[in-house]
């Protein structure tokens, strides 16, 4: 790092600075490098450094016109291209002015009407200037056209990239809107489910006791259960009604169909009908027409007790399926709330 400590101050002349630098380098070499070979190498390095320093001071930057692009139009930056285009326009104007002045000179020479040989000698210079001016105008126009083409190409590329980014931003915005809409739909669905839960039909203790009291006189009557659809609210109400009927002494029988669901509650296994393809609303209580004397009063009493407890129910006789006729029962089916 000793090179940084060697140099001239602002008040020293260039020649005095070089001599002072040489003297400092020589002292450093003699103090640190005592071997003769080192002296020779140091002397060569010192001479080369001095020559390079002098050459750098003598080099002058060549000022070139702005239309000159050493790296070409493809590698030039936008500011260089714009400056080159403006320079081409200015140089083309000067070339046009040269043509106009040369033509004026031709007119002056023709007006003076010199001898033919003198006329040829005098007119050769305006003719050359006219040719140079025309060639310059055409050349600068072509070079400016090439520069403008490159600028338009870059502008189109930037515009295409901007349009692509705008399209991607629109896609992201549309996706965000879609996700927001889906989130709103999920929130509404959750709210509806919560509303359903808050609006569940429940047979409270008072209603349970009233149903048991009303059905005590029909102890021993067989009944079957069915549910459609199978949901927490419908199944909970179904088993609440079952418990009330069993507490009153009625006998629950399993569903004889193949489309059944088996509920296990401890050691008590309960089978109820699923009711596939049947549109059931509220609580429906039915019996076979031929068994009306046995089940009509039971069904009507149960329907009245459930309605009094705040649970909508209806009872009527109907032509039941053949598989149910050999073993007639009171059929209780729970569906969704109307």
Secondary structure as the mmCIF struct_conf table of DSSP 4:
data_model
#
loop_
_struct_conf.conf_type_id
_struct_conf.id
_struct_conf.beg_label_comp_id
_struct_conf.beg_label_asym_id
_struct_conf.beg_label_seq_id
_struct_conf.end_label_comp_id
_struct_conf.end_label_asym_id
_struct_conf.end_label_seq_id
HELX_RH_3T_P HELX_RH_3T_P1 UNK A 2 UNK A 5
TURN_TY1_P TURN_TY1_P1 UNK A 10 UNK A 11
BEND BEND1 UNK A 12 UNK A 12
HELX_RH_AL_P HELX_RH_AL_P1 UNK A 14 UNK A 32
BEND BEND2 UNK A 35 UNK A 35
HELX_RH_AL_P HELX_RH_AL_P2 UNK A 36 UNK A 58
TURN_TY1_P TURN_TY1_P2 UNK A 66 UNK A 67
TURN_TY1_P TURN_TY1_P3 UNK A 70 UNK A 71
HELX_RH_AL_P HELX_RH_AL_P3 UNK A 72 UNK A 75
BEND BEND3 UNK A 76 UNK A 76
HELX_RH_AL_P HELX_RH_AL_P4 UNK A 78 UNK A 112
TURN_TY1_P TURN_TY1_P4 UNK A 113 UNK A 113
HELX_RH_AL_P HELX_RH_AL_P5 UNK A 116 UNK A 198
TURN_TY1_P TURN_TY1_P5 UNK A 199 UNK A 199
HELX_RH_AL_P HELX_RH_AL_P6 UNK A 205 UNK A 215
HELX_RH_3T_P HELX_RH_3T_P2 UNK A 216 UNK A 218
TURN_TY1_P TURN_TY1_P6 UNK A 219 UNK A 220
STRN STRN1 UNK A 222 UNK A 227
BEND BEND4 UNK A 228 UNK A 229
HELX_RH_AL_P HELX_RH_AL_P7 UNK A 232 UNK A 247
TURN_TY1_P TURN_TY1_P7 UNK A 248 UNK A 249
STRN STRN2 UNK A 251 UNK A 252
BEND BEND5 UNK A 257 UNK A 259
STRN STRN3 UNK A 260 UNK A 265
TURN_TY1_P TURN_TY1_P8 UNK A 266 UNK A 267
STRN STRN4 UNK A 268 UNK A 273
TURN_TY1_P TURN_TY1_P9 UNK A 276 UNK A 277
STRN STRN5 UNK A 281 UNK A 281
BEND BEND6 UNK A 282 UNK A 282
STRN STRN6 UNK A 283 UNK A 288
HELX_RH_3T_P HELX_RH_3T_P3 UNK A 289 UNK A 291
HELX_RH_AL_P HELX_RH_AL_P8 UNK A 292 UNK A 308
TURN_TY1_P TURN_TY1_P10 UNK A 309 UNK A 310
STRN STRN7 UNK A 313 UNK A 318
HELX_RH_AL_P HELX_RH_AL_P9 UNK A 322 UNK A 325
TURN_TY1_P TURN_TY1_P11 UNK A 326 UNK A 327
STRN STRN8 UNK A 330 UNK A 334
STRN STRN9 UNK A 336 UNK A 336
#
